[in-house]
Amino acid sequence: EVQLVESGGGLVQPGRSLRLSCAASGFNFDDYAMHWVRQVPGKGLEWVSGLSWKSDSVGYADSVKGRFTISRDNAKNSLYLQMNSLRAEDTALYYCARDIHHYVSDASDVWGQGTMVIVSS
Amino acid sequence: QSALTQPASVSGSPGQSITISCTETSSDLDIYKFVSWFQKHPGKAPRLLIYDVIHRPSGVSNRFSGSASGNTASLTISGLQAEDEADYYCSSYTARVTAVFGSGTKVTVL
């Protein structure tokens, strides 16, 4: 079964860091670009970051650029999101998603169930 | 404010067809070539309905169809069903390796 499982969310104070992980199974992880997408409860979807299959192409939303870093370990079938200098507005449900291409596009066909990040003092 | 604008809500009766528009307000996007559509039910992960304007992934009903003209893309849902009631998002991406979602449209089945 093709599956993505996120972990690492939780309650964190403003200014602190958190690292999200996404474990992939059921497909050749290193054939696909991967993404992080978030959704504030009651609000719309926001693309956060994307990374190509060989990690040679990466992109970030302006709202997280310079604070968040996406990475992957193809040997471990895992995607990561290092989140530094967290702000209250980063509070959201974070989804890991698989692109249908090996390059970063806007078409993700496999999604995890999300991990919740709450930034609050 | 998203670079892709969608109507906040669209409604229709069962069996009818509805169309959701997605208008790009950024010159960075090539919505006439690269646009995807997602369905999002509360508490569920997004589901890809359409990619590259017109293509349906395997398993997606042919009741969902996409098109684009100029700076506007559209998703049409034919034969509206109760389970189609959800939020719908368009998306596109740029050569600068960034993607963006539209503002989202709530579809109500009357």
Boltz contact constraints between the chains, C-beta under 6 A:
constraints:
  - contact:
      token1: [A, 44]
      token2: [B, 103]
      max_distance: 6.0
  - contact:
      token1: [A, 44]
      token2: [B, 104]
      max_distance: 6.0
  - contact:
      token1: [A, 45]
      token2: [B, 89]
      max_distance: 6.0
  - contact:
      token1: [A, 45]
      token2: [B, 101]
      max_distance: 6.0
  - contact:
      token1: [A, 47]
      token2: [B, 99]
      max_distance: 6.0
  - contact:
      token1: [A, 47]
      token2: [B, 101]
      max_distance: 6.0
  - contact:
      token1: [A, 57]
      token2: [B, 97]
      max_distance: 6.0
  - contact:
      token1: [A, 59]
      token2: [B, 97]
      max_distance: 6.0
  - contact:
      token1: [A, 59]
      token2: [B, 98]
      max_distance: 6.0
  - contact:
      token1: [A, 104]
      token2: [B, 97]
      max_distance: 6.0
  - contact:
      token1: [A, 105]
      token2: [B, 93]
      max_distance: 6.0
  - contact:
      token1: [A, 106]
      token2: [B, 36]
      max_distance: 6.0
  - contact:
      token1: [A, 106]
      token2: [B, 91]
      max_distance: 6.0
  - contact:
      token1: [A, 106]
      token2: [B, 92]
      max_distance: 6.0
  - contact:
      token1: [A, 106]
      token2: [B, 93]
      max_distance: 6.0
  - contact:
      token1: [A, 106]
      token2: [B, 99]
      max_distance: 6.0
  - contact:
      token1: [A, 107]
      token2: [B, 36]
      max_distance: 6.0
  - contact:
      token1: [A, 107]
      token2: [B, 51]
      max_distance: 6.0
  - contact:
      token1: [A, 109]
      token2: [B, 48]
      max_distance: 6.0
  - contact:
      token1: [A, 109]
      token2: [B, 57]
      max_distance: 6.0
  - contact:
      token1: [A, 111]
      token2: [B, 45]
      max_distance: 6.0
  - contact:
      token1: [A, 111]
      token2: [B, 46]
      max_distance: 6.0
  - contact:
      token1: [A, 113]
      token2: [B, 45]
      max_distance: 6.0
